Amino acid sequence: MNKFSKILTGIVMVLTLSAVFTSVVLADEVGTAGASPIKNIEGLITILNKIVVLMYRAFFIVAIGFVILAAFSYLTGGDDPEKIKSANHKIIYAAIAIAVALISVGANVIIKDLIQNK
């Protein structure tokens, strides 16, 4: 799999997770009444906050998984340079997941300021 395919797969996975989290949050907010939870700016901000929190948690869970897998690869790698290289890549992926989680929180604050400061 070339680099472009990996990036495209990552983007598709992030968008899919976003759609799933959005549907979960909206289904939670709509409840049995079936009415839209977004009636004003505060409702929109509440929904965005819930989506960001879910994404934040998901990316940190992924990061923890990559760190555990990397630790296992380091422990079982021994003198095999391929396993050590794989473990290094997993640590990099964990750092990327943490960076995306932190960026999502920052983006949430920026979007909130843009919406409220008309």
C-alpha positions, 0 to 999 in steps of 0.5 A, spaced: 500 500 500 503 506 497 503 512 502 497 516 498 492 510 499 494 510 507 493 517 507 486 516 503 484 510 508 486 515 514 481 520 512 476 516 510 476 512 517 476 519 520 470 522 516 466 515 518 468 516 525 465 523 525 459 521 521 458 515 527 459 520 532 455 525 530 449 520 529 450 517 536 450 524 539 444 527 535 440 520 536 441 521 543 439 529 543 433 527 539 430 522 544 423 520 543 420 527 541 423 527 534 425 534 534 431 537 532 436 538 538 439 545 535 434 550 536 439 556 537 446 557 537 447 554 544 444 547 541 449 547 536 455 548 540 452 543 545 452 538 539 459 540 537 462 539 544 459 532 544 462 530 538 469 533 539 469 529 546 467 523 543 472 524 537 477 526 543 476 520 547 476 515 540 483 518 538 486 517 545 484 510 545 487 509 539 493 512 541 493 507 547 492 501 543 498 503 538 503 504 545 501 498 547 502 494 541 509 498 540 511 496 547 509 488 545 513 489 539 519 492 542 519 486 548 518 481 543 522 484 537 529 482 540 534 483 535 529 483 529 530 490 526 523 489 522 519 489 529 523 494 532 522 499 526 514 497 526 514 499 533 517 505 532 512 506 526 506 505 532 509 510 536 509 515 531 502 513 529 500 514 537 503 521 537 499 523 530 493 520 534 494 524 540 496 530 536 489 530 532 485 529 539 488 535 541 487 539 535 480 537 535 479 540 542 483 547 539 478 547 533 472 546 537 474 552 541 475 556 534 469 554 531 465 556 538 468 563 537 466 564 530 459 562 531 458 566 537 462 572 535 457 574 529 
